[in-house]
């Protein structure tokens, strides 16, 4: 199981943060890199990490709601 760690991607466009534990994505509305990175770090700290099994179970349940 991956640790809960934030990875920041800073390629060309807006900064995107990804939780290495559950692959949740975090985006910022700020254009400045310092403010955007700070907002992403705050969102990451506040999120509850769902691990792969929980994500798969949630996706499975959501698929059956549609049908």
C-alpha positions as CSV (number, residue, x, y, z in Angstrom):
1,X,0.0,0.0,0.0
2,X,1.4,3.4,-1.0
3,X,2.1,6.0,1.6
4,X,0.0,9.1,1.8
5,X,2.4,11.5,0.0
6,X,1.7,14.5,-2.2
7,X,3.4,14.7,-5.7
8,X,3.3,18.1,-7.5
9,X,3.4,18.2,-11.3
10,X,4.6,21.5,-12.7
11,X,4.7,20.9,-16.4
12,X,3.8,23.8,-18.6
13,X,0.2,24.5,-17.5
14,X,-1.4,24.7,-14.1
15,X,0.1,22.9,-11.1
16,X,-1.6,19.6,-10.3
17,X,-1.1,17.7,-7.0
18,X,-1.6,13.9,-6.8
19,X,-1.9,11.8,-3.7
20,X,0.4,8.8,-4.1
21,X,-1.8,6.8,-1.6
22,X,-5.1,7.0,-3.4
23,X,-4.3,8.9,-6.7
24,X,-6.7,11.7,-5.8
25,X,-6.0,14.9,-7.9
26,X,-5.8,18.4,-6.6
27,X,-6.0,21.5,-8.8
28,X,-5.8,25.2,-7.9
29,X,-7.6,28.2,-9.3
30,X,-4.5,30.4,-8.7
31,X,-2.2,31.3,-11.6
32,X,0.9,32.1,-9.4
33,X,2.9,29.1,-8.6
34,X,3.5,29.9,-4.9
35,X,-0.2,30.5,-4.2
36,X,-1.3,27.5,-6.3
37,X,1.1,25.2,-4.5
38,X,0.0,26.4,-1.1
39,X,-3.7,25.9,-2.0
40,X,-2.9,22.3,-3.2
41,X,-1.0,21.5,-0.1
42,X,-4.0,22.7,2.1
43,X,-6.4,20.6,0.0
44,X,-4.1,17.6,0.3
45,X,-3.8,18.0,4.1
46,X,-7.6,18.1,4.4
47,X,-8.5,15.1,2.2
48,X,-9.2,11.6,3.5
49,X,-7.1,9.1,1.7
50,X,-9.1,6.2,0.2
51,X,-7.0,3.3,-0.7
52,X,-7.3,1.1,-3.8
53,X,-9.8,-1.4,-2.3
54,X,-12.1,1.4,-1.1
55,X,-11.9,3.1,-4.4
56,X,-12.7,-0.1,-6.3
57,X,-15.7,-0.9,-4.1
58,X,-17.0,2.7,-4.5
59,X,-16.6,2.5,-8.3
60,X,-18.4,-0.9,-8.4
61,X,-21.3,0.5,-6.3
62,X,-21.6,3.5,-8.5
63,X,-21.7,1.4,-11.7
64,X,-24.6,-0.6,-10.4
65,X,-26.5,2.6,-9.5
66,X,-26.5,3.7,-13.1
67,X,-27.8,0.4,-14.5
